[in-house]
Amino acid sequence: MDRPLRRTLGTPDAVVLGLGSMVGAGIFVAPAPAAAAAGSGLLLALILAGAVAYANALSSARLAALYPTSGGAYVYGRERLGEFWGYLAGWAFVVGKTASCAAMALAVGTYAWPEYATETGVAVVVALTAVNYVGISRSAALTRLLVAVVVGALVVVVAVALGADAAQTDRLRPAGDTDLRGIAEAAGLLFFAFAGYARIATLGEEVRDPARTIRRAIPLALGLALALYAAVLAAALAVLGPDGLATTEAPLTDTVRAAGADGLVPLVRVAAALGAAGALLALILGVSRTTLAMARDRHLPHVLTAVHPRFGVPHRAELAVGAVVVVLTVAGEIRDVVAFSSFGVLVYYAIANAAAWTLAPGRARIVPALGFVGCLALALTLPLEAARAGGAALAIGYALFILRGVLAR
């Protein structure tokens, strides 16, 4: 019998883990490519991404309360739609989010030590894998500290930028440099920044009173992240304008520089590195739990189901995920994986919404229906290269699923 995980997390811990993965994953990486797609319609794209994410959050919360075990939409798809759809959700999540882990590791290196970004990223992956290995309560405590530092720094950036002489509030209004497709593409890219609340659902086996905790934690974490993103993007747009934001490599650093606050640049760099590290910590946590769930069903090697007798964590799954992330960190680029990750996570949530649609008839199906359509629409408007790469990854997963069935006969 597989060893269960320990239920040690309360609502504040779950909110912090979700918020930590969202804040670091998005605000330091996604604004520039999203601004390039949406132009002055960037805030509309944020609202659209947030609406789709909120529908997903409500569906995920309902499902997580009903199935309080590790795995998230992998479990929901399997239980409500059938084995293949659960497997496909899990595969999309693991592939997309493992790539996101590499992006976050590279972001830490880029801000903390640009000359040795890759080496620094690898070192951070090793260190955070070790933190996760010795227990989830320690992971939650570290994430709480990182979130406090990052949110505090972002509030300072917003206040300085909006109060600067260079700020022009007319830049916040949509102009003739955008269209509906550009806004939709930007929303798909910004969705990358919201996907962190999935960490809460994948930790369903490790929270106390999951029916209550998860229902409260997911919408709360998402709402806090949306408010913070809106303030930061408004500040960046007001100071840099859509063209300046679209071409920058470091949006928030350039924002404080343009606001005439060069002295804050070191603070922003430290906050960016810590935010990306917090996101990486939560991402490794979530991917390893989905890996655990898939290994329990033998869609991945069953050896990964081992739970450490002292620390109560899936230590082999965590070590395996950490090793793969190290390899991708050495080989990858930050911007290249944002759209690819968004594609995989949008597929994951489309399946979660389809699963939630089966829970109840009538008007209760409106939210999952909107979430399902929204996920597919945003996935189809992502850059063509990302759609092709995501489709190829799903095809590989499908082939492995068929192969497993043939070998099992």
N, C-alpha and C positions, 0 to 999 in steps of 0.2 A: 504494500500500500504506500502511495506517495505521501511524504511527510508534509503537513500543512504549514503555512507561514504564520507568524505571530501577529495578532491584532494589537498594535501599539499606537496607532495614529488617531488623533481626534480631529475635529473640524478645523481648528486653526492650523494644525500641521498639514492637513490635506490642501487647504487654501494656499498656504505658503509654497508647497511643492508645485502646485499648478501655476501659481503666479510667477514663481521663480523660473520655470521653464518657458513661460510665455514672454516675460520681459526681456530676458537675455537673448532668446532665440530670434526675436523680431526687430526690436527697435534699433539695434545697431547694424542690422544686415539688410532688411527688406525695403526701407524707404527709398533708396536710390533707384533700384530697378522698377519699383512701383511708380515713382514719379516720372520716370522715363516713359512709361506706358500711359499714365493717366493725365500727366501735365497738371494743370490747375484743378483737375477733378479728383485729386488725390484723396481729399477728405470724403468725397462721395464714395470712392472705392473702399475706404476704411469702413464706412457705414454699411456698405453691402457685405463686405467680408465679415463684419461683426454680426450682421443679421443672420447670415448662413451659420456662423459659428454658434450663435445663440440657439438656433433651432437644433443644431447638433448636440449642444449641451443639454437641452431639455430631454431629447431622446436618450442620450447617454445616461443621464441621471436616472431616468425611469428604469432603464435596463440594468444599470449597475445595482440599483436597490433590489431588483428581483434576482440578479445573479451576482452575489457578492463574492467573487473569486477572481484570481489573477487572469488577465488576458484581454479584458475590454471587449471590443467588437469581434474579436476572434471567437470568444465564448458566445456572445449574443447571436452572431450569424449562425454558428453551429447549432445552437439550441432552437432558434426560431425559423431558420431558413434551410438548414441542412449542412452536412459536413463540408461540402465543397465551398460554400459561401463563407463559412467561418474560416476555413483555411485561407481563402483568397484575401479576406480582411486582415488576417494575421500576417500573411506574406507581404501585403502592401505596406502594412505598418512597420514591420521589421526592416524591410529594404529601405523605405523612405526615411525612416527615423534614424537608422544607422548612418545613412549619408548625412543627415542633419547633425549628428554627433560630431562627425568629422568637420563640418562647417563651423560648429561652435568651437571646436578645439583650435582651428585655424584662426578664428576671430580672436580668441584669447591671445594667441601668439602674435597676431598682427598688432594688437593694441599694446600688449605688455612688452614685447621685444621684437620689433619689426624685422631686424636683421637676422633673427633666428626664429622666425614665426613657426616653421614646421617642427623644429626641435622642441620649442617651448610647448607647442600644442600636444606633441606626443607625451612629454613629461606630465602635462596636466591630466591627460587621459589616464595615465598610469596612477597618478595620485588619487584622482576621484574614484577610479575603480576600487582602489584600496579602501577609501572611505565607505563606499557602498558595501564592501565585503564584510566590514566589521559591524554592520547593523543599520537598519533603516532609521532608527531614532537619531543616530548620529548624523545621517544624511539630512534629515528634516531640520536638525539644529543648525547645521552648516548653511543650508538653504535659507533659513530664516535670517541669519546674519547677512548673507549676500543680498537678499531682497531688500533689507533695510538700507544698506549702503547704496544700492543702485537706485532705488526709488527716491531717496534723499537727493542724490546727485541730479537725477532727472528733473526733480522739482526746481532745483536751483537753475538748471539750464533753461527751463521754461520761463521762470521769472525774469532772468537776465535778458533773454532773447526778446520777449514781448515788451519789455520796458526799454529796449534800445532804440536809439534814433533811427537805426537802419530798418526797423520793423515797419512793414507796410501791410496793413490788414486787408487792403483790397486784393492782395495776392491769394487770399483764402477763398475767394469766389471763383467758381468755374468760368472759364473764358473760352475763346474759340480754338484753343490748342488741344482740345480733347474730344473724344466721341464715346459712344456707349461701349464699343468693343474695347477701347483703351481702358475705360473704367473697369470693365469686367476682368480684363487681363490683370490689371493692377490689384483688383480684389483677390484674384487667385494667388498672386504673389504675396499679398499681405496676409492671406489665410495662414501662411507659414508661421506668422507671428502669433496666431491664436491657438495653434494646435496643442499647446502645452496642457490645456485642461484635460486632455486624454490621459495624462499621467495619473490623475485622480481616479479615473475609472479602472485603469490597469492595476491599481493598488487595492482593489476591492477586497482582497483577502487579508489585507494588513491594516484596515481601519476598524475602529470600534463602532458598533452600531451602524453598519454600512447603509441600511435603508434611510436613516436620518442624516448621517454625515455626508454621504455622497450627494444626496439631493440638495443639500445646502451649499456644499463646498464648490461644486462645479459652476453654477450660475454666479456665485459671489466672486470667485477668482476671475471669471471671464469679464464680469462687469467692471471690476477694478482695473484690469488690463486695458479694456476698451477706453475707459476714461483717461488713463495715463497716456495711451497711444495718441488719442485725439489731441491732447494738450501738447505733446512733444511734436507731432507732425505740424500742428498749427504754428508752433514757434519756429520750426525749421522753414516752413513755407513763407512765413512773414519776413524772415531775415534773408534767406537765400533765394526765394522765388522758385517756381517749379523747374526752370532750366538749371539753376545752380544746384538744386537738390538732386536732380537726375544725373549730374556728372560727377558728383563727389564720391570719393572712396570712403570717407569718414564723415557721415552727415552731421553728427552732433559736435564733433570737434570743429568742423568748419562753421557750424552755426554759432558757437560761442566766439570764434575768431571774428566772424562778420559782425557780431554784436559788440565788438570792441572789448571783449573780456578774455584776452589772451592768457591771463593768469589762471583761468579756469580750465585751460586745455589739459594740464596734468590730471586734474580731478576727473574730467570726462574720460580720459584714457584709462584711468584706474577703474572707474565705474563700468566702462565697457568691458574691460577684461574680467571683472568680477561678475558682471551680468551674464556674459557668455559662459563663464565657469559654472554659475548657478544653473543655467539652462542645460549645460552638458551633464551636470550631476543628475538632474531630474530625468533627462533623456535616457541616460544609461540605465537608470532605475526602471523606467517604463519599458524600454526595449527588452531588458533582461526578464521582466515579468511576463511579457507576451511570449518570449522564447521559452520560458518555463512552461506556460500553458500549452504551447504547440508541441513541446517535447513530451509532455504527459500523454498526449494523444498520438505520439510517435510520428508526427509530421516533421519533427526534427529529432536528432539522436536522443534516445531516452536517457543517456548518461547525464544530460543537462538538467534532469529533474532533481538532482541531489540538493537537499537543503542542509545547510551547515548545522550540526547539532548544538553548537554553542551560540552562534550569532543569529540563527533562525532566518537566513537569507539563502536564495538560490545561487550559491557561490560559483558553481561551475558555469551556469548561464551568464553570470556577471563577468567572469573571466573570459569566456568566449566572445561576448559582445565587446569587451574592452580590447581584445586582441584584433578583432576585425576593424574596429574604429581606428586603432593605431595604423593599420595598413592603409585605410582610406585617407587618413590625415596626411600620410606621406605622399599620396598620389593625387589628392584632390585640390580644388579651388573653391573658395567660399561661394561666389555668385553662381557657379555652375550647378550647385546642388539645391539651391533654394526652390527653383521651379520644379525640379525633379521630386524633391521632398513634398512639395505642395500637391503634386499629382498623386503620389502614393497615399497621402493622408486624406485627400478628398475622396479617393476610391474607398478607403477604410470607413470614412464617415457615411458615404452613400450606403454602404452595406449596413451600418449601424442604424441609419434611418429606416431602411427597408425592414430590419428586424423589429424596430419600435412600432412600425405600421401594423404589425400583426398582433400587438398587445390588446388593442381595443377597437371596436367599430365606431362609426359616426364621426363627430367633430374632433374626437381625440386623435384622429389620424391626420388632421390638417397640418400640424407642426412637422411630423416626420415626412409627410409628402413634400412640404416646402423645402425641408432640409435635403431630401433626396434629389429633387430637381435642382436646387441651388448648387449642391456639390458637383453634379454632373456638368452643369452649365459652366461653372468656374474652371473645372478640369479641362473642358474643351476649348476654353479661351486662353489657356496658358501657351507660351511660346511652343512652336511646332517641335523643336528639338526636345523639349521636356516631355511632350506628349509621346513622341516616338520612343524615347528612352524608357519612360514609364510603361508604355505598352509592351516593350521588349522584356522588361523586368516581370510584368504580369504573365507574359507568355512563358517565360522560363519557369515561373512558379507553377503554372498550369501543367507544364511538361513533367515537372517533378511529382506533382500530385498523381498524374496518370501512371508514371513509372512506379510509384509506391504501390498503387493498386494492382499493377501487373505482377510485381514481385511478391505481393502478399497472397496471391492465388496458389 
